[in-house]
Amino acid sequence: MNSPVWLVILLCAAPAAAEESASRVRITQGPEIEQARSDFAIVRWTTTTPTGSPVHEGIVRYGTEPTKLSETARSPIRLNPSHPQTIFRVRVEGLRPRTTYYYNVDSAGADGKSDRVKCAVKQFTTP
């Protein structure tokens, strides 16, 4: 008779465990500007490999003011769960020459749920 009670407890605990795993994803390198041109930049960073769906996306939020990162660039990626780390690369397009941009990064699963790997706001200037 106790078995059904344990089953209910396990099912209720599963989402919290999955959420806890997602919070363990951390940036191990970067983010940094891999390449910058007058009209685009490529942002690269490495994280511990997220759990969940192998379909993910790298996300860069950016803008010309450090407190207003109102633009977003995204790039899809397929994770390899057997690798301990994942490299994200996102191309940010439509930039203006000789302009300073501020940005931070994140990643999300196919369901849109953040991996919570946001970093401090960084900056770069286009040539």
N, C-alpha and C positions, 0 to 999 in steps of 0.2 A: 504494500500500500504506500510505502514511502517513495517508491520509484517514480510515480507520476509527479510527485512534488519536486523531486530532484530534477526531473526533465524540464519542468517549468522554470526552475531556477537557472539551469544551464542556458535555456533559450533566452531568458531575460538578460543574462550576463554577457551573451555573445556580442551584442552591439557595442557595449562598453569596452570589451577586449579589442574589438576591431578599431574603435576610436583611439584607444591607447596605443595600438601599433602604429597608426598613422602619425601620432604625435612624436614618435621616435625618429621619423625621417628628418635628417639634418643636412645642411650644406657642409660639404667637406672641402670644397675648393671654389673660389670665386664668390660672387659673380664678378665677371670681368668683361671688358669689351674685347672680343676676338678680332674684330675688324670694324673700322668706321670710315665711311665715305661721306661726302657732302649731303647725300639724300637717304642713306640707310646706315644701320649698325647691326652687328651680330653680337648678341649677349650670350655668354657661355658660363655654365656653372655645373658643379658635380654634387650629387647628393647620395646618401645611402639609398639603396633601391627601395622605392615605395612598395607597399603590399597592396593586395586587391587586384583589380583588373589590370591586365598587361597593357591596355590602351590608356595612355596618359597624354597630357599636354604640358609643355612649358609655357609659363605666362610671365610677360614683362609688363608692368604698369609703369607708365612714364609721362612726363610733362616738362614744361619749362620752369615750373616752380616746385620746390621740394615738398611743399604741402598740398599740391594739386596734381596728383598723378592720375589725370583724367583719361589718358589714352591707354589702350591695351593692345599688345601684340601676342599672338599665340602660335605655337608650333606643335603638331602632333608627334608622338613618339610611341614606339612599342617597347615595353620593358622586357628585359631578360631576367626573370626572377632568380636565375642561378648566378648572376653577377652581383657582387656586394655593393657596387656603385653604379650610378646612372649619370651620363653626361647629357645635359639639356642645352640646346642651341636654339635661340629664337632670333629671327630676323625682324628688325624694327624698321619699317619703311615710311616714306613720306616726310623725312626730316628736312630741316632747313640748314643751309651751309652756315658755318661759323656761329652756331647756336649751342648754348649749354643746355643739356637735358639731364633730368634727375630721374632715377628709376629704382625699382625694387623687383624682386622675382618671387615666383611661387610655382607650384605645379598642382595639377588636379587629375583625378581619375576620370574615366569615361562618364561617370555620373555627375561630373562637375564639382564634386566635393574636394575641397582644398586638402593638400597634403600638409599644410601648415608649415611650410619651409621658408616663409617670408624672411627677408633680410633687412638690414638697415638701408636707408635711402643712400644711393651712390650717385655719382654724376660723371658725365663725359661731355666733351665739346666736339661737334662735327668740324671737319677741316674746311 
